[in-house]
Amino acid sequence: MQAIVKEAKELKFGKKKLYINGELVDGANNDIAYATCPHDNEPIAQVAQATLEDTERALEAAEAGFKIWSKLPLEERLAWIDKLRNKLLENSDLLRTAVSFEMGKTWEATAEDIGSITDSLKFYADEMRVKEGFSIEDRAGTHTHRMVYQPLGVVTAFLAWNFPLLNLGFKLGPALAAGCCIVIKASESSSISSLIIAELAHEINFPKGVITVLCGNRKNVGVPLCESTIPRLVTMIGSTFTAQKLIEQSVKTSIKRYSMECGGNAPFILFNDGNMEDAVGITTAIKFGGNAGQVCVAPNRLFIQEGVYNEFVEKLVANANNTKLGHGKENTPDMGPVANLSQLKSVENFVADCVAQGGDILAGGKKVEGKGCYYAPTVIAMDNPKAPILQHEVFGPVCVVLKFKTKEEVMAYANDSDAGLASYVFTANDVLADEIAMELEFGEVQQNGVKYDINLPHLGVKNSGISMDCSKYALDDYLILKRISKKI
C-alpha cells in the first residue's frame, strides 16, 4: 500500500470497505491506504483501514454470529455456502481481474485462484456431509462412549499475498463448513479480491458476523486479533517469522489452536536417468510462470547430477531467456512482475548475496527496465552447497543450480535446511525414488512430476508449519471432538 493522493473515482477498483457484522463500512477514523499494481506501480484502489475499535467490534460480531451459525442445521449452513460459491462463479471474471491487477499475474495464472476458492467451498461442504462421530467400546462393559464433532468457534485468518483467493479459500472453506465464524486479515499487498468477496457476500445477505474482512496495520488489526480471547484458532499462510510472532502474541491471553503454513526452501533433485523435459518444464512453469516464482512450493535449490548438469542448465537458461513478460490478458505473457517494490528489493538482495558468495549468473540477474516490478527470469550456478544464502527461500523468478555426484551427497545437501515443505525428485529408478522420498525431511515429496489439489494434504515439517491446509484432515482444526460417556 502507498499513500498517494488520488480520487477514488479515478481508480480501477474505486474504494473498498471493510466487512464487519454483515455490513460494508469505512474504518472508524476514515483512514485509507492505496493499493497499486506491480505492472506499473500505479494506484488501483483506495482501501479502508481498520482501527482498534473496528477490530474489537468485528471480533464481538463474530462471537455473536457464531452462536447462530454454529447451531444452524447442517444443510441450511451448506446451502449458504453453495449460494456464496455460485455468486463467486458468477463474478469470476471480476475476481480474476482483481487478482491480475493487485498481483500483476498473467490472466492464465488467475484461474488457479478462482478455481481454488470455489473448489474449497464445495469440497468442505461435501466433507461435512460425511463427517460422522464414532463410538468407543467400554472395556468393562459399564458405559457407552460417543465421540461427536462440534464447531470450534471464532477463527482468525492471516492471509499471504501470493495467491489472494487460493489462500482465502483454504481457510474459508473448512471454517464455514465446520460451523465457525472467520475474521480475515487480508494482506496489504493483495486485499482487493478479498474485499470483493466481502461485497459479494453482502449482496447475498450472508448471515451477519460469519465472515469478516479487515485491512489495516499490525497495531490496530494484527495484534488485537491474536491477543483477544475470542478466537479459538489462529491460522496463517506466511513466513516462519510471522508465525512465531502470531503465536507469541496470541498465547499471552488464552490457549488457542494453530494452523500455519510457513513456506519452504524446496530441494529439486534430478538424477542422470530422470526425465529431462519434465524436470525442465516443471521448473520453468513454477519459477518463470505467471506468479513469477512467488510460490511456497517452488523448486528453490536445484541439485542436478553431473551427467546431465550441462544439458539441464542449457535448457533452463534458454527457457529463462525466452520468457515473455507482462500481466493480465495483454499479449498473453508467460510471467508477471513480482508483487511489489519491497519484494523486488528482496529478490535483488538475494541475487547480489548469491553472486558475492561465488554464484555465476547464467541468465537474468537484474530488474527489467521500466517503472514496474519486473525481474528478469534468473539462473545462477553455484559450486558451494553450504553457502548461507541457500538457507533462505527465494520468493521470485530465481533458480540456483548446483552439481552433485552421489545419492548420499545430494541427500545431505537437500536436508540441510530448517524448512520442510515441498521437495522434488526425478529418476527412472523407482526403488531409488522411494528411498529418497523416505529420507527427505519434507512434508511433501513430488516424484517425477507435480500434483496439487484441494483433496491432497498440504503440509510441512520443521519450520514449515503446524497442521495443514487442504484435504479432509484440515477440517479437524475447525472442529471439537467431544466425548459423551453414559452409564449403562
MIKEKE-91479 format. One record per residue (C-alpha): residue number from 1; residue in one letter; z, x, y. Coordinates in pm, 1 decimal, always signed. Example, Ala and Ser with C-alpha at 12.3 -4.5 7.8 and 13.67 -1.06 7.14 Angstrom:
<recs>
resi / resn / zz / xx / yy
1 / a / +780.0 / +1230.0 / -450.0
2 / s / +714.0 / +1367.0 / -106.0
</recs>
This chain:
<recs>
resi / resn / zz / xx / yy
1 / m / +0.0 / +0.0 / +0.0
2 / q / -77.8 / +119.3 / +351.2
3 / a / +38.5 / -8.5 / +690.7
4 / i / -296.8 / -81.8 / +851.5
5 / v / -329.4 / -318.9 / +1147.2
6 / k / -590.0 / -573.3 / +1044.2
7 / e / -608.4 / -951.7 / +1043.0
8 / a / -568.3 / -1121.3 / +706.7
9 / k / -877.4 / -1334.6 / +767.0
10 / e / -1092.4 / -1018.9 / +766.5
11 / l / -969.9 / -908.8 / +426.5
12 / k / -1145.3 / -990.9 / +99.6
13 / f / -836.3 / -1144.4 / -61.6
14 / g / -660.1 / -1263.1 / +254.1
15 / k / -282.5 / -1284.4 / +246.6
16 / k / -91.6 / -1303.1 / -79.4
17 / k / +250.4 / -1465.6 / -100.3
18 / l / +548.7 / -1426.0 / -328.0
19 / y / +606.3 / -1683.6 / -602.5
20 / i / +967.8 / -1799.9 / -617.6
21 / n / +1105.2 / -2118.4 / -775.0
22 / g / +757.5 / -2264.4 / -816.5
23 / e / +659.4 / -2210.1 / -453.1
24 / l / +431.9 / -1962.2 / -274.8
25 / v / +638.6 / -1813.9 / +7.8
26 / d / +643.0 / -1535.9 / +263.4
27 / g / +927.8 / -1287.8 / +247.7
28 / a / +1237.9 / -1382.5 / +444.9
29 / n / +1154.1 / -1121.4 / +710.5
30 / n / +778.2 / -1189.5 / +702.8
31 / d / +718.3 / -824.0 / +615.1
32 / i / +377.9 / -731.5 / +475.2
33 / a / +201.2 / -434.2 / +320.5
34 / y / -171.6 / -376.0 / +287.9
35 / a / -348.7 / -332.5 / -42.3
36 / t / -651.2 / -102.8 / -36.8
37 / c / -949.7 / -46.9 / -264.5
38 / p / -972.4 / +309.3 / -401.1
39 / h / -1352.3 / +290.4 / -390.4
40 / d / -1341.2 / +343.3 / -13.4
41 / n / -969.9 / +322.3 / +79.9
42 / e / -1038.2 / +12.6 / +290.8
43 / p / -776.3 / -267.6 / +308.3
44 / i / -848.1 / -573.6 / +96.1
45 / a / -534.1 / -789.0 / +126.0
46 / q / -204.9 / -845.5 / +300.3
47 / v / +83.3 / -865.9 / +54.6
48 / a / +414.4 / -1032.2 / +137.5
49 / q / +718.1 / -811.9 / +82.5
50 / a / +1042.1 / -946.3 / -61.4
51 / t / +1381.6 / -887.6 / +97.1
52 / l / +1707.2 / -851.2 / -93.4
53 / e / +1773.0 / -1215.8 / -12.3
54 / d / +1438.3 / -1315.7 / -167.6
55 / t / +1514.0 / -1121.8 / -485.9
56 / e / +1857.6 / -1275.6 / -524.0
57 / r / +1712.7 / -1622.4 / -469.2
58 / a / +1442.4 / -1551.9 / -726.1
59 / l / +1696.8 / -1448.6 / -988.4
60 / e / +1906.6 / -1758.1 / -925.7
61 / a / +1596.4 / -1978.5 / -955.8
62 / a / +1504.9 / -1808.0 / -1284.2
63 / e / +1855.4 / -1862.2 / -1418.4
64 / a / +1838.3 / -2232.5 / -1328.5
65 / g / +1486.5 / -2258.1 / -1470.5
66 / f / +1597.4 / -2107.2 / -1800.0
67 / k / +1841.4 / -2391.6 / -1860.3
68 / i / +1547.0 / -2632.0 / -1858.6
69 / w / +1261.4 / -2420.4 / -2000.1
70 / s / +1460.6 / -2292.4 / -2298.6
71 / k / +1551.8 / -2646.9 / -2403.2
72 / l / +1203.1 / -2795.3 / -2388.4
73 / p / +1064.7 / -2893.9 / -2728.6
74 / l / +854.8 / -2607.6 / -2858.4
75 / e / +523.2 / -2794.6 / -2849.6
76 / e / +585.4 / -2904.5 / -2490.5
77 / r / +654.1 / -2545.6 / -2389.3
78 / l / +343.9 / -2423.9 / -2570.5
79 / a / +136.1 / -2694.5 / -2404.6
80 / w / +233.3 / -2549.8 / -2065.6
81 / i / +132.6 / -2203.9 / -2184.1
82 / d / -202.4 / -2337.0 / -2302.6
83 / k / -255.4 / -2508.8 / -1967.4
84 / l / -192.1 / -2180.4 / -1786.9
85 / r / -424.5 / -1993.4 / -2020.7
86 / n / -704.3 / -2240.8 / -1959.6
87 / k / -653.5 / -2203.8 / -1585.4
88 / l / -687.0 / -1827.2 / -1613.9
89 / l / -1004.6 / -1860.2 / -1819.2
90 / e / -1149.4 / -2096.1 / -1557.2
91 / n / -1083.3 / -1830.6 / -1294.2
92 / s / -1172.0 / -1523.0 / -1497.3
93 / d / -1435.0 / -1400.1 / -1251.1
94 / l / -1186.2 / -1420.5 / -963.2
95 / l / -925.2 / -1229.2 / -1162.1
96 / r / -1173.9 / -966.9 / -1278.3
97 / t / -1293.2 / -921.4 / -920.6
98 / a / -935.5 / -869.3 / -806.9
99 / v / -877.8 / -602.5 / -1072.8
100 / s / -1206.2 / -434.8 / -985.4
101 / f / -1114.9 / -406.3 / -617.7
102 / e / -744.8 / -324.0 / -645.0
103 / m / -801.2 / -59.6 / -915.0
104 / g / -1161.0 / +39.2 / -845.9
105 / k / -1258.4 / -42.2 / -1204.3
106 / t / -1610.0 / -95.5 / -1325.4
107 / w / -1692.7 / -458.8 / -1397.7
108 / e / -1717.1 / -388.8 / -1769.8
109 / a / -1367.3 / -238.9 / -1771.2
110 / t / -1212.3 / -550.7 / -1614.5
111 / a / -1297.2 / -754.1 / -1925.5
112 / e / -1013.3 / -584.4 / -2114.3
113 / d / -761.0 / -700.1 / -1855.7
114 / i / -852.4 / -1069.9 / -1855.3
115 / g / -906.9 / -1071.2 / -2230.5
116 / s / -567.7 / -916.4 / -2297.3
117 / i / -362.6 / -1162.7 / -2092.1
118 / t / -536.8 / -1470.2 / -2229.6
119 / d / -517.6 / -1334.9 / -2586.1
120 / s / -147.8 / -1262.4 / -2541.4
121 / l / -69.3 / -1615.4 / -2424.9
122 / k / -243.7 / -1765.3 / -2729.3
123 / f / -114.2 / -1508.7 / -2978.8
124 / y / +253.5 / -1554.6 / -2893.3
125 / a / +222.7 / -1931.1 / -2877.5
126 / d / +83.0 / -1922.3 / -3231.3
127 / e / +356.0 / -1681.6 / -3343.5
128 / m / +632.6 / -1910.3 / -3217.2
129 / r / +489.8 / -2195.1 / -3421.0
130 / v / +555.2 / -1998.9 / -3740.5
131 / k / +872.5 / -1819.8 / -3630.3
132 / e / +1140.8 / -1954.0 / -3861.4
133 / g / +1502.9 / -1886.2 / -3925.8
134 / f / +1630.4 / -1798.3 / -4268.4
135 / s / +1936.1 / -1820.2 / -4492.4
136 / i / +2160.6 / -1551.0 / -4633.3
137 / e / +2325.9 / -1605.9 / -4968.6
138 / d / +2705.2 / -1604.1 / -4968.0
139 / r / +2830.7 / -1355.3 / -5227.0
140 / a / +3144.3 / -1558.8 / -5300.5
141 / g / +2965.1 / -1894.0 / -5300.1
142 / t / +3209.1 / -2040.9 / -5046.8
143 / h / +2982.1 / -2072.1 / -4742.2
144 / t / +2626.1 / -2130.3 / -4630.4
145 / h / +2477.7 / -1895.8 / -4372.0
146 / r / +2186.5 / -1988.6 / -4147.1
147 / m / +2009.4 / -1744.5 / -3916.2
148 / v / +1836.9 / -1914.3 / -3623.3
149 / y / +1627.6 / -1785.4 / -3330.8
150 / q / +1704.4 / -1887.4 / -2972.2
151 / p / +1562.2 / -1776.7 / -2634.2
152 / l / +1733.7 / -1467.3 / -2494.3
153 / g / +1749.7 / -1557.3 / -2123.9
154 / v / +1601.3 / -1427.6 / -1798.9
155 / v / +1370.4 / -1125.8 / -1826.6
156 / t / +1283.4 / -877.7 / -1551.7
157 / a / +947.8 / -705.4 / -1595.1
158 / f / +827.5 / -395.4 / -1409.2
159 / l / +450.4 / -354.8 / -1429.8
160 / a / +240.1 / -38.7 / -1427.2
161 / w / -68.2 / -30.8 / -1209.4
162 / n / -335.8 / +93.8 / -1450.5
163 / f / -406.4 / -235.5 / -1636.5
164 / p / -275.2 / -506.2 / -1399.6
165 / l / -345.2 / -809.7 / -1619.2
166 / l / -312.0 / -642.0 / -1958.4
167 / n / +33.7 / -513.8 / -1867.6
168 / l / +133.3 / -854.5 / -1732.6
169 / g / +3.3 / -1024.6 / -2045.9
170 / f / +208.2 / -800.0 / -2274.1
171 / k / +523.8 / -930.3 / -2100.6
172 / l / +428.4 / -1284.2 / -2001.4
173 / g / +305.4 / -1394.8 / -2344.6
174 / p / +619.1 / -1326.7 / -2551.4
175 / a / +858.9 / -1423.0 / -2271.4
176 / l / +709.5 / -1768.4 / -2215.7
177 / a / +658.3 / -1842.3 / -2584.9
178 / a / +1015.9 / -1744.5 / -2669.0
179 / g / +1151.9 / -1976.2 / -2400.1
180 / c / +1256.3 / -1709.1 / -2149.9
181 / c / +1204.5 / -1709.2 / -1773.5
182 / i / +1044.7 / -1394.5 / -1634.6
183 / v / +1080.6 / -1224.8 / -1296.3
184 / i / +786.2 / -990.5 / -1244.9
185 / k / +782.3 / -694.7 / -1008.8
186 / a / +415.5 / -626.0 / -955.5
187 / s / +303.3 / -270.1 / -895.3
188 / e / +249.2 / -175.4 / -533.0
189 / s / -90.5 / -30.5 / -627.4
190 / s / -225.7 / -336.9 / -808.2
191 / s / -38.9 / -651.0 / -709.7
192 / i / -328.7 / -876.8 / -610.3
193 / s / -421.8 / -1000.2 / -957.7
194 / s / -55.5 / -1075.3 / -1041.3
195 / l / -25.2 / -1276.2 / -721.0
196 / i / -342.8 / -1468.0 / -805.2
197 / i / -184.9 / -1554.9 / -1140.6
198 / a / +109.0 / -1691.3 / -939.4
199 / e / -127.7 / -1900.7 / -728.2
200 / l / -290.6 / -2044.6 / -1039.1
201 / a / +49.9 / -2124.1 / -1192.3
202 / h / +139.6 / -2301.5 / -868.2
203 / e / -184.3 / -2502.6 / -879.8
204 / i / -94.6 / -2648.1 / -1219.4
205 / n / +268.6 / -2710.2 / -1114.7
206 / f / +410.4 / -2475.5 / -1376.4
207 / p / +784.3 / -2551.8 / -1421.1
208 / k / +998.5 / -2406.7 / -1144.1
209 / g / +1170.2 / -2073.5 / -1193.1
210 / v / +994.8 / -1991.7 / -1520.3
211 / i / +750.2 / -1743.0 / -1367.0
212 / t / +840.0 / -1539.8 / -1059.0
213 / v / +623.4 / -1273.2 / -894.4
214 / l / +776.4 / -1035.5 / -639.7
215 / c / +639.7 / -742.9 / -441.9
216 / g / +847.4 / -500.2 / -242.7
217 / n / +1030.5 / -173.4 / -236.1
218 / r / +1288.0 / -25.3 / -469.7
219 / k / +1585.0 / -109.7 / -246.6
220 / n / +1501.7 / -477.0 / -197.2
221 / v / +1346.1 / -559.1 / -534.6
222 / g / +1369.7 / -288.2 / -799.4
223 / v / +1739.0 / -205.8 / -779.7
224 / p / +1871.2 / -563.9 / -745.8
225 / l / +1655.5 / -679.0 / -1038.9
226 / c / +1828.7 / -415.9 / -1251.6
227 / e / +2182.0 / -442.5 / -1114.3
228 / s / +2203.1 / -821.0 / -1137.4
229 / t / +2398.3 / -965.2 / -1429.3
230 / i / +2144.7 / -1247.8 / -1466.4
231 / p / +1869.8 / -1063.4 / -1662.7
232 / r / +1927.6 / -1015.9 / -2034.8
233 / l / +1622.0 / -795.3 / -2089.3
234 / v / +1468.3 / -526.2 / -1869.2
235 / t / +1113.5 / -448.0 / -1972.9
236 / m / +871.3 / -198.8 / -1824.8
237 / i / +543.6 / -13.8 / -1860.9
238 / g / +551.0 / +315.0 / -1672.2
239 / s / +683.0 / +669.0 / -1669.6
240 / t / +979.4 / +810.3 / -1858.7
241 / f / +1145.2 / +892.5 / -1525.4
242 / t / +1115.8 / +529.5 / -1411.9
243 / a / +1258.7 / +406.0 / -1741.7
244 / q / +1556.5 / +637.0 / -1703.3
245 / k / +1624.4 / +508.2 / -1351.5
246 / l / +1596.3 / +143.8 / -1457.1
247 / i / +1839.7 / +193.8 / -1744.5
248 / e / +2079.2 / +386.4 / -1520.9
249 / q / +2076.2 / +109.6 / -1259.1
250 / s / +2096.2 / -184.6 / -1498.2
251 / v / +2380.2 / -60.5 / -1718.8
252 / k / +2620.9 / -46.8 / -1423.1
253 / t / +2688.9 / -420.4 / -1429.3
254 / s / +2612.7 / -552.6 / -1777.0
255 / i / +2477.1 / -464.8 / -2120.3
256 / k / +2109.5 / -553.8 / -2142.2
257 / r / +1822.6 / -514.0 / -2384.6
258 / y / +1537.1 / -278.1 / -2306.4
259 / s / +1169.5 / -278.2 / -2396.8
260 / m / +995.8 / +14.6 / -2231.8
261 / e / +660.0 / +180.4 / -2286.2
262 / c / +678.9 / +518.7 / -2115.7
263 / g / +336.9 / +669.2 / -2159.8
264 / g / +226.1 / +964.1 / -2367.8
265 / n / +56.9 / +1300.6 / -2396.6
266 / a / -181.8 / +1229.5 / -2681.6
267 / p / -300.0 / +1514.4 / -2905.6
268 / f / -658.9 / +1484.1 / -3027.5
269 / i / -736.5 / +1686.2 / -3340.1
270 / l / -1092.2 / +1743.8 / -3460.3
271 / f / -1142.3 / +1937.2 / -3784.4
272 / n / -1468.8 / +2108.2 / -3879.1
273 / d / -1563.0 / +1819.8 / -4110.9
274 / g / -1480.7 / +1541.8 / -3861.6
275 / n / -1745.6 / +1306.9 / -3723.9
276 / m / -1864.9 / +1485.8 / -3410.4
277 / e / -2040.9 / +1189.0 / -3249.1
278 / d / -1740.2 / +961.4 / -3290.3
279 / a / -1499.8 / +1225.0 / -3159.7
280 / v / -1705.2 / +1299.4 / -2850.1
281 / g / -1786.4 / +933.9 / -2790.9
282 / i / -1425.7 / +816.7 / -2805.6
283 / t / -1305.8 / +1096.1 / -2578.6
284 / t / -1581.2 / +1019.4 / -2329.0
285 / a / -1516.0 / +644.7 / -2334.5
286 / i / -1141.7 / +672.8 / -2273.1
287 / k / -1129.2 / +972.0 / -2037.4
288 / f / -1453.2 / +914.7 / -1845.5
289 / g / -1479.1 / +536.2 / -1883.1
290 / g / -1419.3 / +251.1 / -1641.5
291 / n / -1048.2 / +323.6 / -1595.8
292 / a / -1104.5 / +690.5 / -1503.5
293 / g / -876.7 / +822.4 / -1777.4
294 / q / -575.2 / +632.0 / -1644.5
295 / v / -477.2 / +516.7 / -1991.7
296 / c / -146.1 / +590.9 / -2162.6
297 / v / -317.2 / +645.0 / -2499.1
298 / a / -598.3 / +864.6 / -2365.2
299 / p / -668.9 / +1192.0 / -2550.2
300 / n / -488.2 / +1442.4 / -2330.4
301 / r / -472.4 / +1766.8 / -2532.1
302 / l / -793.1 / +1822.7 / -2729.5
303 / f / -746.5 / +2058.5 / -3025.9
304 / i / -1084.8 / +2146.9 / -3177.7
305 / q / -1120.9 / +2357.8 / -3491.9
306 / e / -1308.8 / +2681.8 / -3431.1
307 / g / -1612.7 / +2595.0 / -3645.2
308 / v / -1715.7 / +2301.5 / -3423.8
309 / y / -1548.8 / +2400.2 / -3098.7
310 / n / -1862.9 / +2514.8 / -2916.1
311 / e / -2065.3 / +2210.4 / -3018.3
312 / f / -1788.5 / +1969.0 / -2916.5
313 / v / -1739.1 / +2133.2 / -2578.9
314 / e / -2112.3 / +2140.0 / -2509.5
315 / k / -2148.7 / +1768.3 / -2582.1
316 / l / -1835.8 / +1671.0 / -2386.6
317 / v / -1943.4 / +1873.3 / -2081.9
318 / a / -2286.4 / +1709.6 / -2091.9
319 / n / -2126.1 / +1364.5 / -2100.7
320 / a / -1895.0 / +1455.5 / -1813.5
321 / n / -2185.0 / +1574.7 / -1600.4
322 / n / -2389.6 / +1263.2 / -1678.6
323 / t / -2112.9 / +1011.3 / -1597.8
324 / k / -2220.8 / +766.4 / -1328.3
325 / l / -1950.1 / +685.6 / -1072.0
326 / g / -1888.4 / +358.7 / -889.3
327 / h / -1688.8 / +36.1 / -909.9
328 / g / -1744.7 / -332.0 / -972.3
329 / k / -2086.8 / -467.4 / -1064.6
330 / e / -2284.2 / -242.6 / -832.8
331 / n / -2538.2 / -25.5 / -1019.4
332 / t / -2344.6 / -60.4 / -1349.5
333 / p / -2137.3 / +257.4 / -1318.1
334 / d / -1964.6 / +431.6 / -1609.4
335 / m / -1642.0 / +530.5 / -1432.9
336 / g / -1443.2 / +416.9 / -1132.2
337 / p / -1212.3 / +606.4 / -896.1
338 / v / -850.4 / +689.5 / -966.7
339 / a / -609.8 / +425.3 / -840.1
340 / n / -500.7 / +561.9 / -502.8
341 / l / -465.0 / +870.2 / -284.0
342 / s / -132.9 / +962.1 / -445.3
343 / q / -287.6 / +958.7 / -791.5
344 / l / -584.1 / +1158.3 / -665.5
345 / k / -346.1 / +1424.8 / -534.9
346 / s / -164.5 / +1427.9 / -869.1
347 / v / -489.0 / +1498.3 / -1056.4
348 / e / -586.7 / +1769.1 / -806.3
349 / n / -249.7 / +1938.3 / -850.6
350 / f / -277.4 / +1925.3 / -1230.0
351 / v / -617.7 / +2092.1 / -1228.4
352 / a / -500.9 / +2359.7 / -982.2
353 / d / -198.1 / +2436.7 / -1202.7
354 / c / -413.8 / +2443.6 / -1512.9
355 / v / -651.4 / +2696.2 / -1354.9
356 / a / -356.3 / +2905.3 / -1235.2
357 / q / -238.6 / +2923.3 / -1598.9
358 / g / -572.7 / +3054.5 / -1720.5
359 / g / -778.8 / +2737.7 / -1757.1
360 / d / -1156.3 / +2766.1 / -1723.1
361 / i / -1328.3 / +2469.9 / -1556.4
362 / l / -1642.6 / +2381.7 / -1751.4
363 / a / -1723.5 / +2055.2 / -1571.1
364 / g / -1598.3 / +1877.7 / -1259.3
365 / g / -1269.2 / +2008.1 / -1130.7
366 / k / -1283.6 / +1858.9 / -782.7
367 / k / -1276.3 / +1543.0 / -572.8
368 / v / -1612.3 / +1377.9 / -522.3
369 / e / -1736.2 / +1392.0 / -163.7
370 / g / -1668.3 / +1074.5 / +34.8
371 / k / -1375.0 / +863.2 / +150.7
372 / g / -1290.3 / +705.9 / -184.1
373 / c / -1055.7 / +829.7 / -459.8
374 / y / -1323.7 / +952.7 / -697.7
375 / y / -1250.1 / +1263.4 / -903.4
376 / a / -1531.3 / +1426.3 / -1098.0
377 / p / -1506.6 / +1399.3 / -1479.3
378 / t / -1348.7 / +1729.9 / -1572.6
379 / v / -1339.0 / +1953.2 / -1880.4
380 / i / -1110.2 / +2258.6 / -1883.5
381 / a / -1098.2 / +2519.1 / -2160.9
382 / m / -763.3 / +2687.7 / -2228.2
383 / d / -652.3 / +2960.0 / -2465.7
384 / n / -275.5 / +2915.4 / -2428.4
385 / p / -140.6 / +2609.1 / -2617.6
386 / k / +208.4 / +2688.6 / -2482.3
387 / a / +106.6 / +2651.7 / -2118.1
388 / p / +372.4 / +2438.8 / -1941.6
389 / i / +108.0 / +2210.7 / -1793.7
390 / l / +29.1 / +2082.1 / -2144.4
391 / q / +371.2 / +1914.3 / -2147.0
392 / h / +254.6 / +1669.7 / -1880.1
393 / e / +36.7 / +1361.6 / -1913.7
394 / v / -280.0 / +1380.3 / -1705.9
395 / f / -344.1 / +1031.0 / -1578.0
396 / g / -703.1 / +1086.5 / -1475.8
397 / p / -1051.6 / +1194.6 / -1592.2
398 / v / -945.1 / +1540.3 / -1709.1
399 / c / -975.0 / +1687.0 / -2061.5
400 / v / -806.0 / +2012.5 / -2162.6
401 / v / -973.4 / +2165.5 / -2469.6
402 / l / -814.4 / +2426.4 / -2698.7
403 / k / -939.9 / +2600.0 / -3014.5
404 / f / -740.8 / +2616.0 / -3340.2
405 / k / -785.1 / +2770.1 / -3685.6
406 / t / -548.2 / +2610.9 / -3938.6
407 / k / -371.4 / +2282.7 / -4000.9
408 / e / -30.1 / +2447.8 / -3966.9
409 / e / -126.5 / +2594.6 / -3631.6
410 / v / -255.5 / +2270.3 / -3484.2
411 / m / +40.2 / +2064.4 / -3606.6
412 / a / +278.9 / +2295.0 / -3423.3
413 / y / +69.9 / +2254.8 / -3106.7
414 / a / +35.0 / +1876.7 / -3139.0
415 / n / +405.6 / +1805.4 / -3190.4
416 / d / +511.2 / +2037.7 / -2907.5
417 / s / +571.3 / +1751.2 / -2666.0
418 / d / +855.6 / +1528.0 / -2551.7
419 / a / +612.9 / +1236.0 / -2559.0
420 / g / +524.8 / +1045.6 / -2874.7
421 / l / +291.6 / +752.4 / -2813.5
422 / a / -68.1 / +784.2 / -2939.3
423 / s / -236.2 / +1059.7 / -3141.4
424 / y / -579.1 / +1115.2 / -3296.1
425 / v / -715.2 / +1299.1 / -3598.6
426 / f / -1078.4 / +1332.9 / -3708.6
427 / t / -1156.9 / +1466.1 / -4056.7
428 / a / -1360.2 / +1355.8 / -4358.7
429 / n / -1073.2 / +1463.9 / -4584.4
430 / d / -865.0 / +1150.3 / -4643.2
431 / v / -579.2 / +1342.0 / -4803.9
432 / l / -558.1 / +1575.9 / -4505.2
433 / a / -580.6 / +1284.2 / -4261.2
434 / d / -289.3 / +1108.7 / -4430.2
435 / e / -81.1 / +1426.2 / -4444.9
436 / i / -129.3 / +1477.5 / -4072.2
437 / a / -52.1 / +1112.6 / -3999.1
438 / m / +286.1 / +1151.4 / -4165.3
439 / e / +361.1 / +1478.9 / -3988.1
440 / l / +259.8 / +1374.6 / -3637.0
441 / e / +566.0 / +1281.9 / -3429.2
442 / f / +395.4 / +988.3 / -3260.4
443 / g / +430.6 / +612.4 / -3286.4
444 / e / +57.5 / +559.2 / -3332.9
445 / v / -194.6 / +764.8 / -3528.4
446 / q / -565.7 / +688.7 / -3493.6
447 / q / -769.6 / +825.9 / -3784.3
448 / n / -1145.5 / +879.5 / -3731.3
449 / g / -1164.1 / +608.7 / -3466.0
450 / v / -957.2 / +397.3 / -3231.5
451 / k / -832.2 / +39.0 / -3252.4
452 / y / -602.7 / -172.0 / -3033.5
453 / d / -537.0 / -545.9 / -3045.1
454 / i / -260.4 / -787.7 / -2948.0
455 / n / -152.5 / -822.7 / -3312.1
456 / l / -106.4 / -446.5 / -3360.9
457 / p / +227.5 / -288.6 / -3258.8
458 / h / +203.3 / -59.3 / -2956.7
459 / l / +498.3 / +174.5 / -2979.4
460 / g / +619.4 / +524.1 / -2911.9
461 / v / +890.1 / +765.5 / -3024.7
462 / k / +1085.8 / +1038.4 / -2844.6
463 / n / +1044.9 / +992.0 / -2465.9
464 / s / +756.9 / +747.8 / -2500.9
465 / g / +960.5 / +433.4 / -2524.1
466 / i / +1213.5 / +187.5 / -2655.8
467 / s / +1098.5 / -106.2 / -2868.6
468 / m / +730.0 / -202.8 / -2839.3
469 / d / +459.7 / -420.6 / -2690.0
470 / c / +213.3 / -633.2 / -2886.9
471 / s / +238.9 / -777.1 / -3238.9
472 / k / +479.5 / -1034.2 / -3376.4
473 / y / +756.2 / -774.6 / -3372.6
474 / a / +761.9 / -761.8 / -2990.8
475 / l / +867.3 / -1127.4 / -2987.0
476 / d / +1208.7 / -1033.6 / -3127.4
477 / d / +1303.0 / -862.9 / -2799.4
478 / y / +1292.8 / -1202.6 / -2628.9
479 / l / +1494.0 / -1391.1 / -2891.2
480 / i / +1854.7 / -1405.4 / -3002.6
481 / l / +1918.4 / -1403.8 / -3376.3
482 / k / +2227.7 / -1622.8 / -3426.3
483 / r / +2431.5 / -1662.7 / -3744.2
484 / i / +2577.8 / -2005.7 / -3828.1
485 / s / +2821.5 / -1996.0 / -4122.1
486 / k / +2957.4 / -2316.6 / -4271.2
487 / k / +3229.9 / -2355.5 / -4529.9
488 / i / +3120.1 / -2550.0 / -4835.6
</recs>
